[in-house]
Amino acid sequence: MCAIVGIINSKDAAKTAYYALFSMQHRGQEASGISVCNDGEISTHKGNGLVTEVFNEEILSSLKGDMAIGHNRYATAGKNSGRDAQPIAANYALGQISIVHNGNLVNKDEVRDELIKDGAIFQTNMDTENIIHLIARNHGEHLQDRLVASLDKIKGAYCLLVQSRHKTFAIRDRWGVRPLSLGRLKDGGYIVASETCAFDLVGATFIRDVRPGEMIVFEHSKSEFQSLQIFEPEPRICAFEYIYFARPDS
């Protein structure tokens, strides 16, 4: 269980992401982080601790850009160290990329072993890093193609936000085990978050839930988004989301 948030095409995206993460602190208290994209360059700040311990006004002011993704960590795979905080950012053949993940990949060890045999060098203990390496090793012409091919190789529950230089991708697994909702900000931008309580704090309006097996593609400076059904939905929502994980007002 973790919290993820994406802010798309909105001024001071990092600050909005900060408040959204603060509202979802109950979903993870071990670490927090935010990546922003400004003029095609991705910058990341993350660390161990609560949202208010990892960020201050000076740090948030330095994270300039109108596209942001953020994460609060509750460890289910990996260790409780600053290195295992998210977002995970990397450079690969198509440029910069940053990822946040809520879920658990059940075939992570199998995939990791195969990647290591293929020459991958891992920097963290998180299952999320598997996805980065799968994307980097795929030969698709576009990140969207690489994402679909990579996700086809993993098993488990996941909601993902993937940030590139010009796009943000929101993805929910075919089972919809973990929640992910889409909203509209007052300035016309979009927010994607694990819970709608984040919408309330930043003044966003709920649009709908991201569907099981759906990928939503947001482009920089474009007011519309693209919806793609990349996997056949087989809904298997986790009951613990309602009785243990989620805030009652979400």
C-alpha positions as CSV (number, residue, x, y, z in Angstrom):
1,M,0.0,0.0,0.0
2,C,1.4,3.4,-1.1
3,A,0.0,6.7,-2.2
4,I,0.7,8.1,-5.7
5,V,-0.3,11.4,-7.3
6,G,0.1,13.0,-10.7
7,I,-0.4,16.7,-11.4
8,I,-0.6,17.5,-15.1
9,N,-0.6,21.0,-16.8
10,S,-1.0,23.0,-13.6
11,K,1.1,25.9,-12.3
12,D,3.2,25.0,-9.2
13,A,2.6,21.3,-9.7
14,A,5.1,20.3,-7.0
15,K,3.2,22.2,-4.3
16,T,-0.1,20.7,-5.4
17,A,1.5,17.3,-5.3
18,Y,2.8,18.0,-1.9
19,Y,-0.6,18.8,-0.5
20,A,-2.1,15.8,-2.2
21,L,0.5,13.6,-0.6
22,F,-0.1,15.2,2.8
23,S,-3.7,14.2,2.5
24,M,-2.7,10.6,1.8
25,Q,-0.1,10.3,4.5
26,H,-2.0,7.4,6.0
27,R,-1.1,5.3,3.0
28,G,2.6,5.4,3.7
29,Q,4.8,7.0,6.3
30,E,8.3,5.6,5.5
31,A,9.4,7.9,2.7
32,S,8.1,10.6,0.3
33,G,9.2,12.0,-3.0
34,I,8.2,14.3,-6.0
35,S,9.5,14.5,-9.6
36,V,8.7,17.5,-11.7
37,C,9.2,18.2,-15.4
38,N,10.2,21.7,-16.4
39,D,11.1,22.6,-20.0
40,G,11.7,18.9,-20.8
41,E,14.0,18.3,-17.8
42,I,13.0,16.0,-14.9
43,S,14.1,16.9,-11.3
44,T,13.4,14.7,-8.3
45,H,13.6,15.2,-4.5
46,K,12.9,12.3,-2.1
47,G,13.8,11.0,1.3
48,N,12.8,9.0,4.3
49,G,10.2,10.4,6.6
50,L,6.8,12.0,6.5
51,V,5.8,14.5,3.7
52,T,6.4,17.5,6.1
53,E,9.8,16.1,7.0
54,V,11.0,15.5,3.5
55,F,9.8,18.8,2.0
56,N,9.9,22.5,3.0
57,E,9.1,25.7,1.2
58,E,12.6,26.1,-0.1
59,I,12.7,22.6,-1.6
60,L,9.2,23.0,-3.1
61,S,10.1,26.3,-4.7
62,S,13.1,24.7,-6.3
63,L,10.9,22.0,-8.0
64,K,9.6,24.1,-10.8
65,G,7.3,22.8,-13.5
66,D,3.7,22.2,-14.4
67,M,3.9,18.4,-14.5
68,A,4.6,16.4,-11.3
69,I,4.3,12.9,-9.9
70,G,4.7,12.0,-6.2
71,H,4.8,9.0,-3.9
72,N,4.4,8.1,-0.2
73,R,6.0,4.8,0.6
74,Y,4.7,1.8,2.6
75,A,7.2,-0.9,2.0
76,T,6.0,-4.2,0.7
77,A,9.2,-5.0,-1.2
78,G,12.6,-3.7,-0.6
79,K,14.2,-2.0,2.4
80,N,13.3,1.1,4.4
81,S,16.2,3.2,3.0
82,G,16.4,6.5,1.2
83,R,17.6,4.7,-1.9
84,D,14.3,2.8,-2.0
85,A,12.2,6.0,-1.9
86,Q,10.2,6.9,-5.0
87,P,9.9,8.3,-7.6
88,I,12.6,6.3,-9.4
89,A,14.2,8.4,-12.1
90,A,16.5,7.2,-14.9
91,N,18.0,8.0,-18.3
92,Y,17.5,5.6,-21.2
93,A,17.6,5.5,-25.0
94,L,14.5,7.7,-25.4
95,G,15.5,10.3,-22.7
96,Q,14.5,10.8,-19.0
97,I,11.8,8.9,-17.2
98,S,10.4,8.9,-13.7
99,I,8.0,6.3,-12.2
100,V,5.9,5.9,-9.0
101,H,4.1,2.7,-8.2
102,N,1.5,1.5,-5.8
103,G,1.1,-2.3,-5.6
104,N,3.1,-5.5,-5.4
105,L,4.7,-7.5,-8.2
106,V,4.5,-11.2,-7.4
107,N,7.0,-12.3,-10.0
108,K,9.5,-9.7,-9.1
109,D,12.3,-12.1,-8.2
110,E,11.9,-14.1,-11.4
111,V,11.9,-10.9,-13.6
112,R,14.8,-9.5,-11.6
113,D,17.0,-12.6,-12.1
114,E,16.3,-12.6,-15.8
115,L,17.2,-8.9,-16.0
116,I,20.5,-9.4,-14.1
117,K,21.4,-12.3,-16.4
118,D,20.9,-9.8,-19.3
119,G,23.3,-7.3,-17.7
120,A,21.0,-5.1,-15.7
121,I,22.6,-3.4,-12.6
122,F,20.0,-2.7,-9.9
123,Q,20.3,0.4,-7.6
124,T,17.5,-0.4,-5.3
125,N,15.7,-3.4,-3.7
126,M,12.3,-2.3,-5.0
127,D,10.1,-4.3,-7.4
128,T,9.4,-1.0,-9.2
129,E,12.9,-0.9,-10.6
130,N,12.1,-4.0,-12.6
131,I,9.7,-1.9,-14.7
132,I,12.5,0.7,-15.4
133,H,14.8,-2.0,-16.7
134,L,12.1,-3.7,-18.8
135,I,11.3,-0.3,-20.4
136,A,15.0,0.4,-21.1
137,R,15.6,-3.0,-22.7
138,N,12.5,-2.9,-24.9
139,H,13.1,-1.8,-28.5
140,G,9.8,0.0,-29.1
141,E,9.9,3.3,-30.9
142,H,7.8,5.1,-28.4
143,L,7.6,5.0,-24.6
144,Q,3.9,4.0,-24.8
145,D,4.8,0.9,-26.7
146,R,7.6,0.0,-24.3
147,L,5.3,0.4,-21.4
148,V,2.6,-2.0,-22.7
149,A,5.2,-4.6,-23.6
150,S,6.9,-4.3,-20.2
151,L,3.7,-4.5,-18.2
152,D,2.8,-7.6,-20.1
153,K,5.8,-9.3,-18.5
154,I,4.9,-8.6,-14.9
155,K,2.3,-10.2,-12.6
156,G,0.6,-8.6,-9.7
157,A,-1.2,-5.5,-8.6
158,Y,-0.1,-2.1,-9.7
159,C,-1.1,1.5,-10.3
160,L,1.6,3.4,-12.1
161,L,2.3,7.0,-13.0
162,V,5.1,7.4,-15.5
163,Q,6.6,10.8,-16.4
164,S,8.6,11.5,-19.5
165,R,9.9,14.8,-20.9
166,H,6.6,15.6,-22.6
167,K,4.0,13.1,-21.3
168,T,2.5,11.6,-18.2
169,F,1.0,8.1,-18.2
170,A,-1.5,6.8,-15.6
171,I,-2.0,3.0,-15.7
172,R,-4.1,0.6,-13.6
173,D,-3.7,-3.2,-13.8
174,R,-6.4,-5.3,-15.4
175,W,-7.7,-6.4,-11.9
176,G,-8.1,-2.9,-10.5
177,V,-6.8,-4.2,-7.1
178,R,-5.5,-0.7,-6.1
179,P,-7.5,2.5,-6.5
180,L,-6.7,5.3,-8.9
181,S,-8.9,8.3,-9.6
182,L,-8.9,11.1,-12.1
183,G,-9.9,14.7,-11.3
184,R,-9.8,18.3,-12.7
185,L,-8.0,21.1,-11.0
186,K,-9.4,24.6,-10.8
187,D,-6.9,26.0,-13.3
188,G,-7.9,23.4,-15.9
189,G,-5.1,20.9,-15.2
190,Y,-5.6,17.3,-14.2
191,I,-4.9,15.3,-11.0
192,V,-4.6,11.5,-10.7
193,A,-4.4,10.1,-7.2
194,S,-4.8,7.0,-5.1
195,E,-7.7,8.5,-3.2
196,T,-10.2,11.3,-3.8
197,C,-9.4,12.9,-0.4
198,A,-6.5,14.4,-2.2
199,F,-8.9,16.1,-4.6
200,D,-10.7,17.7,-1.6
201,L,-7.6,19.3,-0.2
202,V,-6.4,20.8,-3.5
203,G,-9.9,21.9,-4.7
204,A,-10.1,19.4,-7.6
205,T,-13.3,18.0,-9.0
206,F,-13.7,14.2,-9.3
207,I,-14.1,13.0,-13.0
208,R,-14.0,9.2,-12.7
209,D,-11.9,6.3,-11.6
210,V,-9.2,5.0,-13.9
211,R,-10.6,1.8,-15.3
212,P,-8.9,-1.6,-14.7
213,G,-6.6,-2.3,-17.6
214,E,-6.7,1.4,-18.7
215,M,-3.8,3.7,-19.7
216,I,-4.5,7.4,-19.7
217,V,-2.0,9.5,-21.7
218,F,-1.5,13.2,-20.9
219,E,0.6,15.5,-23.1
220,H,2.3,18.7,-22.0
221,S,0.2,21.8,-22.7
222,K,-2.7,19.8,-24.1
223,S,-6.1,20.1,-22.5
224,E,-7.4,16.7,-23.6
225,F,-6.1,13.3,-22.6
226,Q,-6.1,9.9,-24.5
227,S,-7.7,6.8,-23.0
228,L,-6.4,3.4,-24.1
229,Q,-7.7,0.0,-22.9
230,I,-4.4,-1.9,-23.0
231,F,-5.6,-5.0,-21.1
232,E,-8.9,-6.8,-20.9
233,P,-10.4,-5.8,-17.5
234,E,-11.0,-8.5,-14.8
235,P,-12.0,-6.5,-11.7
236,R,-10.7,-7.9,-8.4
237,I,-10.8,-4.9,-6.0
238,C,-9.1,-5.4,-2.7
239,A,-11.6,-5.4,0.2
240,F,-8.9,-4.0,2.6
241,E,-8.9,-0.7,0.7
242,Y,-12.3,0.0,2.2
243,I,-11.9,-1.4,5.7
244,Y,-8.2,-0.6,6.4
245,F,-6.2,1.4,3.9
246,A,-8.4,4.2,2.6
247,R,-9.7,7.3,4.4
248,P,-13.4,7.1,5.1
249,D,-14.0,10.3,3.2
250,S,-12.4,9.0,-0.1
